[in-house]
Amino acid sequence: MNTINDTATVYTVEDWLFGCVNFAVSKETVTCILAEREVDGSQKYAKEVNVIVGEGEESKTIDVRLLKADLLKHIVLGAGKVNNTSDQDNGWAHSDGGYTLSPEDKKLMIDEANVIYSELEPESVFGKKKMRMRSAGIMPAYRDTDGTPMPRKPL
């Protein structure tokens, strides 16, 4: 039996990107991430998607997990707390939930993004480079600016 609408629903890359994290993400954020990777979000979801290329260039594909890693990176680098909002008017009510990211949540997201980056794009791994400097304190001068030894004063 045919129904009025026999059109199959196409699950797009943009739909997948909205659904791959359990946070309310703005359309502008997803659009920006897709634009940075030059991916058309309206194309059908696949593990590898086509990248928009200029005229005369050969086409290339990227793994969609890179888009997820970019989204996780965006969430981690953003605000740690997003407040919920609610509206009411004449019996009608609407609310959007907020969330708070703990340091442990951020670490898990960073780790997940870095696993993807280390496999597919090692130069994009973030949050791992720490420089440590050690100091021995201020050392006393035993010579003056001309190189002449200076007398030591007993403590």
C-alpha positions as CSV (number, residue, x, y, z in Angstrom):
1,M,0.0,0.0,0.0
2,N,1.4,3.3,-1.0
3,T,1.2,6.3,1.3
4,I,1.0,9.9,0.2
5,N,4.7,10.5,1.0
6,D,6.9,7.7,-0.3
7,T,10.0,9.8,-0.3
8,A,12.8,8.2,1.6
9,T,14.4,10.4,4.3
10,V,18.0,11.1,3.6
11,Y,20.3,11.1,6.6
12,T,22.8,13.9,5.9
13,V,26.3,14.6,7.3
14,E,24.8,17.7,9.1
15,D,22.2,15.5,10.8
16,W,24.9,13.1,11.9
17,L,27.0,15.9,13.3
18,F,24.1,17.2,15.3
19,G,23.4,13.8,16.7
20,C,26.9,12.6,17.4
21,V,27.2,14.6,20.7
22,N,24.7,14.8,23.5
23,F,24.7,18.6,23.7
24,A,22.6,21.3,22.1
25,V,24.8,22.7,19.4
26,S,23.9,25.7,17.3
27,K,23.4,25.5,13.6
28,E,26.0,28.2,13.1
29,T,28.6,26.0,14.9
30,V,27.9,23.0,12.7
31,T,27.9,25.2,9.6
32,C,31.2,26.7,10.6
33,I,32.8,23.3,11.2
34,L,31.5,22.0,7.8
35,A,32.8,25.1,6.1
36,E,36.3,24.8,7.7
37,R,36.6,21.3,6.3
38,E,34.9,22.4,3.0
39,V,32.2,19.7,3.4
40,D,28.7,20.1,2.0
41,G,26.5,19.2,5.0
42,S,23.5,18.3,2.9
43,Q,25.2,15.3,1.2
44,K,24.2,11.8,2.3
45,Y,26.0,10.5,5.4
46,A,28.8,8.0,4.7
47,K,32.0,7.2,6.6
48,E,33.9,9.2,4.0
49,V,32.4,12.3,2.4
50,N,33.4,14.4,-0.6
51,V,35.0,17.7,0.0
52,I,34.1,20.8,-2.0
53,V,36.9,21.5,-4.4
54,G,37.5,24.2,-7.0
55,E,37.1,23.7,-10.8
56,G,39.6,21.4,-12.5
57,E,40.8,19.9,-9.2
58,E,40.5,16.2,-8.5
59,S,37.9,15.3,-5.9
60,K,39.0,14.2,-2.4
61,T,37.3,12.7,0.6
62,I,37.7,13.0,4.3
63,D,36.6,10.8,7.2
64,V,33.5,12.2,9.0
65,R,35.2,11.4,12.3
66,L,37.3,14.5,11.8
67,L,34.1,16.5,11.8
68,K,33.2,14.9,15.1
69,A,36.7,15.6,16.6
70,D,36.3,19.3,15.4
71,L,32.9,19.5,17.2
72,L,34.3,18.0,20.4
73,K,37.2,20.4,20.3
74,H,34.8,23.3,19.8
75,I,32.7,22.2,22.8
76,V,35.7,21.8,25.1
77,L,37.2,25.1,24.1
78,G,33.8,26.9,24.7
79,A,32.0,27.8,27.8
80,G,32.0,25.1,30.6
81,K,28.5,26.1,31.7
82,V,25.5,26.8,29.6
83,N,22.4,28.0,31.4
84,N,19.0,26.6,30.7
85,T,16.2,28.9,29.4
86,S,12.5,28.7,29.8
87,D,9.5,30.7,28.5
88,Q,5.8,30.6,29.5
89,D,2.8,32.4,28.2
90,N,-0.9,31.6,28.6
91,G,-0.5,27.9,29.3
92,W,2.3,27.5,26.7
93,A,5.7,26.6,28.0
94,H,9.1,26.0,26.4
95,S,12.5,25.2,27.9
96,D,15.9,24.4,26.6
97,G,18.2,22.6,28.9
98,G,21.7,23.8,29.9
99,Y,24.7,21.8,30.9
100,T,27.9,22.0,32.9
101,L,31.1,20.4,31.8
102,S,33.3,19.2,34.6
103,P,37.1,18.9,34.1
104,E,36.6,15.1,33.8
105,D,34.1,15.6,31.0
106,K,36.4,17.9,29.2
107,K,39.3,15.4,29.6
108,L,37.2,12.6,28.2
109,M,36.2,14.8,25.2
110,I,39.8,15.9,24.6
111,D,40.9,12.2,24.7
112,E,38.2,11.1,22.3
113,A,39.1,14.0,19.9
114,N,42.8,13.2,20.2
115,V,42.3,9.5,19.4
116,I,40.6,10.5,16.1
117,Y,43.2,13.2,15.4
118,S,46.2,11.0,16.1
119,E,44.8,8.3,13.7
120,L,43.7,10.6,10.9
121,E,45.4,14.0,11.3
122,P,48.3,13.9,13.8
123,E,49.2,17.6,13.5
124,S,45.8,18.5,15.0
125,V,46.2,16.8,18.3
126,F,45.7,19.3,21.1
127,G,46.1,19.7,24.8
128,K,49.2,17.5,25.0
129,K,52.0,19.9,24.6
130,K,53.3,21.1,28.0
131,M,56.6,22.9,28.5
132,R,58.2,22.7,31.9
133,M,60.9,25.0,33.1
134,R,62.9,24.3,36.1
135,S,64.9,26.9,37.9
136,A,67.7,26.6,40.4
137,G,66.9,30.0,41.8
138,I,69.1,33.0,41.6
139,M,72.7,32.1,41.4
140,P,75.3,34.3,43.1
141,A,77.8,36.1,40.8
142,Y,81.4,35.0,41.4
143,R,82.9,37.4,38.7
144,D,82.1,41.0,37.8
145,T,81.3,42.1,34.3
146,D,85.0,42.3,33.3
147,G,85.5,38.7,34.4
148,T,87.5,39.6,37.5
149,P,86.9,37.3,40.5
150,M,84.8,38.9,43.2
151,P,85.6,38.4,46.9
152,R,83.2,36.2,48.7
153,K,81.6,37.4,51.8
154,P,81.0,34.9,54.6
155,L,77.4,34.3,55.5
